[in-house]
Amino acid sequence: MKKAIAAFMIATAFAPVATPAFADDDPAATTLSAQGDATKGKRIFNRCKACHNLTATERTRMGPNLDNLFGREAGSSEGYKYSKALAEADFVWTEGKLDSWLTQPRAFLPGNKMAFAGLRKEQDRKDLMAYLREATNAGE
């Protein structure tokens, strides 16, 4: 019985996270960020800023800069050496994609090198996206 439970836990922990189907999987769509609070998102971003900058003018850290994130092709930020998984990824960052990524980065795109485990709370992801919508386009 214990082996069956352990096998189930391992299988579900590494199962790919399904990307939510949005009617408009368009980088300009603000379906999720509109439901978030950018002020709370700024506090959540404190977990991210050790590895990520918000503007292209700052030096790249452990992770790529997030300037103009929405609408940017995955694995294409200048000056950052991506994992093979992200370098070969064939998608554009939208809120739907980012929501799935932030839920479980390793499950969303196996083989990426992001060490962050993810944000379990849906509202935290919406708040973070609301902040990123403002900060990554405004050049904060």
N, C-alpha and C positions, 0 to 999 in steps of 0.2 A: 504494500500500500504506500509506504513512504517513497519507494522508488518511482511509483506512478505519479505521485504528487510532485516530486522533484523534477521529473521529466516534463510534466505539464508546465511547471513554473519556468523552466529553462526555455521551453518552446514558445511560451507566450511572451517572455521577456525579450526574445530576439525576433519575434514575428514582425514583419513590416507593418508600419502604421499606415492605414489607408488615408490617402489625401481626401479631405472632404470635397464633395462635388458642389461647386458654387456655380450658379447660373452664369455668372460672369467671372471666370477665372482670368480676369484682366488686371494687370498691374496697377491700374488707376482705381480699381474698385476698392471701396473703403468699408465693406460689409462688416468686418470684424473690428477694425480700429475705431469705427464710429460708436461702438458699444464699450469702448475703453476710456480710461481716465489717464491722460498724459502725465499728470502730476504724480500719480501712483506709479505709472510706467517709468518715470525718471528714477524713482527709488529702486525699482526692480532692475533697471539698467546698471545699477551699482555692481551687480553680480557679473555683468558682462564687460565692464570697462577695464578690467585687468588685462583682457585679451583684445578688445575691439575699440577703435576710435570711431567717431561719427563723421569725420571729414577727411577728404583726400589730402588736405594740407598737412595733416599730422603724420608722423612716421608710423609705418605699419608695426603693430605689436605681434603677439603670438597668433592672433587671428587677423583676417582681412579687415580693412577699413569698411565701414558700412555706409559711406556716402552714396546717395542715390540708389539705395538698396532695391526699392520696388521698381521692377521693370528691368533690372540688370540681369544678364545671363549668369547663371550659377557658375562659379569658378572662373570669373573673368576680371576680378579687381586687380588693377595694375600693381606691381610690386609685391605680390604675395605668392608664395609657392604653395599651391593647393595639393591636397591628396589626389591620387589618381582618380578616385571615385568622384570627387567634385570637379576635377579638371575635365572629366569625360561626361559629366552630367549634362543632360539635354533638356533644360527647362529654364524658365525665367522666374525670378522671385516675385511671387504674388502673396497676398495675405493668406490664402489657402495653403500655399506651399510653406510659408514661414510658420504658420500655425502647426502644421504637421512636423516640421523640423524642430520647432521649439518644444513639442511634446516629448519626442524621443529622437534626438539627432542620429544616433547610431542605428536605430531601427528604420528611420526614414530613408537614409542613404548609407547602407553598410559599406564600411571601408573608409569613411571619412575620419579625419583626425581630431575632430572637436571633442574635447574631454568632458564637456558639460553634459550632465545627465538629463536635463530637460526641466520644463516647468509643468508640473502636474495640473495646477489649477487653471482652468479655462479663462477665468477672469484675469489672472496674472498675464496670460499671453495677450489678451485683448488690450490690457493696459499698456503693456510693453509695445505693442504694435502702434497704439495711439501716440506714444512718445516717439517711436522711431519714425512715424509719418512726419512729425513736426521736425525732429532734430536732424534727420538724414537729408532732408530736402532743403532745410533752412541754413545748413552749413553751421550749425551750432557748435 
